[in-house]
Amino acid sequence: MSLSQRKKLLIDTDAGCDDAQAILMALKNPDVDVIGITCVAGNADADQVGRNVLRVLQVADRLDVR
């Protein structure tokens, strides 16, 4: 599937461990183009959520996602 045919996905998350797993699955799915991730307070405050998402992106080697 070409990049233009992939589903575009914007993830809005409070980045708990369940969300981290879902983000990893989306990042590795060849049919999905994760175009961005927004961070909101929920399981943790927004600053911690941002750090959690950054760690997930580093693990997935996807620091191109903003």
C-alpha positions as YAML, in Angstrom:
chain: A
units: angstrom
residues:
- id: 1
  name: MET
  ca: [0.00, 0.00, 0.00]
- id: 2
  name: SER
  ca: [1.42, 3.38, -0.96]
- id: 3
  name: LEU
  ca: [1.82, 6.17, 1.56]
- id: 4
  name: SER
  ca: [-1.07, 8.12, -0.01]
- id: 5
  name: GLN
  ca: [-3.41, 5.12, 0.42]
- id: 6
  name: ARG
  ca: [-2.58, 4.55, 4.10]
- id: 7
  name: LYS
  ca: [-5.12, 5.67, 6.71]
- id: 8
  name: LYS
  ca: [-4.03, 8.90, 8.39]
- id: 9
  name: LEU
  ca: [-4.20, 8.73, 12.17]
- id: 10
  name: LEU
  ca: [-3.93, 11.49, 14.76]
- id: 11
  name: ILE
  ca: [-3.67, 9.99, 18.25]
- id: 12
  name: ASP
  ca: [-4.99, 11.90, 21.28]
- id: 13
  name: THR
  ca: [-3.71, 10.20, 24.42]
- id: 14
  name: ASP
  ca: [-3.12, 10.35, 28.14]
- id: 15
  name: ALA
  ca: [-0.33, 7.77, 27.52]
- id: 16
  name: GLY
  ca: [-0.80, 5.18, 30.20]
- id: 17
  name: CYS
  ca: [0.62, 1.71, 29.58]
- id: 18
  name: ASP
  ca: [-2.48, 0.64, 27.60]
- id: 19
  name: ASP
  ca: [-2.16, 3.68, 25.34]
- id: 20
  name: ALA
  ca: [1.57, 3.10, 24.89]
- id: 21
  name: GLN
  ca: [0.84, -0.39, 23.58]
- id: 22
  name: ALA
  ca: [-1.82, 0.95, 21.20]
- id: 23
  name: ILE
  ca: [0.56, 3.66, 19.94]
- id: 24
  name: LEU
  ca: [3.25, 1.06, 19.24]
- id: 25
  name: MET
  ca: [0.76, -1.08, 17.35]
- id: 26
  name: ALA
  ca: [-0.36, 1.89, 15.24]
- id: 27
  name: LEU
  ca: [3.23, 2.96, 14.51]
- id: 28
  name: LYS
  ca: [4.15, -0.53, 13.28]
- id: 29
  name: ASN
  ca: [0.98, -1.07, 11.22]
- id: 30
  name: PRO
  ca: [1.85, -0.82, 7.51]
- id: 31
  name: ASP
  ca: [-1.70, 0.35, 6.66]
- id: 32
  name: VAL
  ca: [-1.60, 3.35, 9.03]
- id: 33
  name: ASP
  ca: [0.25, 6.67, 8.78]
- id: 34
  name: VAL
  ca: [0.47, 8.23, 12.26]
- id: 35
  name: ILE
  ca: [0.63, 11.93, 11.46]
- id: 36
  name: GLY
  ca: [0.75, 13.20, 15.02]
- id: 37
  name: ILE
  ca: [0.14, 12.56, 18.70]
- id: 38
  name: THR
  ca: [-1.47, 15.01, 21.10]
- id: 39
  name: CYS
  ca: [-0.95, 14.68, 24.84]
- id: 40
  name: VAL
  ca: [-3.62, 15.34, 27.46]
- id: 41
  name: ALA
  ca: [-3.78, 14.88, 31.22]
- id: 42
  name: GLY
  ca: [-5.50, 11.75, 32.47]
- id: 43
  name: ASN
  ca: [-3.45, 8.84, 33.79]
- id: 44
  name: ALA
  ca: [-0.72, 11.42, 34.46]
- id: 45
  name: ASP
  ca: [-0.25, 15.17, 34.14]
- id: 46
  name: ALA
  ca: [0.33, 16.51, 30.62]
- id: 47
  name: ASP
  ca: [4.10, 16.95, 31.10]
- id: 48
  name: GLN
  ca: [4.53, 13.32, 32.14]
- id: 49
  name: VAL
  ca: [2.30, 12.18, 29.27]
- id: 50
  name: GLY
  ca: [4.56, 14.06, 26.84]
- id: 51
  name: ARG
  ca: [7.63, 12.31, 28.25]
- id: 52
  name: ASN
  ca: [5.86, 8.93, 28.04]
- id: 53
  name: VAL
  ca: [4.93, 9.51, 24.38]
- id: 54
  name: LEU
  ca: [8.48, 10.58, 23.57]
- id: 55
  name: ARG
  ca: [9.81, 7.34, 25.09]
- id: 56
  name: VAL
  ca: [7.37, 5.30, 23.01]
- id: 57
  name: LEU
  ca: [8.43, 7.14, 19.84]
- id: 58
  name: GLN
  ca: [12.10, 6.53, 20.69]
- id: 59
  name: VAL
  ca: [11.50, 2.82, 21.22]
- id: 60
  name: ALA
  ca: [9.66, 2.61, 17.90]
- id: 61
  name: ASP
  ca: [12.39, 4.66, 16.17]
- id: 62
  name: ARG
  ca: [9.70, 7.10, 14.99]
- id: 63
  name: LEU
  ca: [10.88, 10.49, 16.19]
- id: 64
  name: ASP
  ca: [9.55, 11.86, 12.88]
- id: 65
  name: VAL
  ca: [6.03, 11.83, 14.39]
- id: 66
  name: ARG
  ca: [5.15, 15.14, 16.04]
...
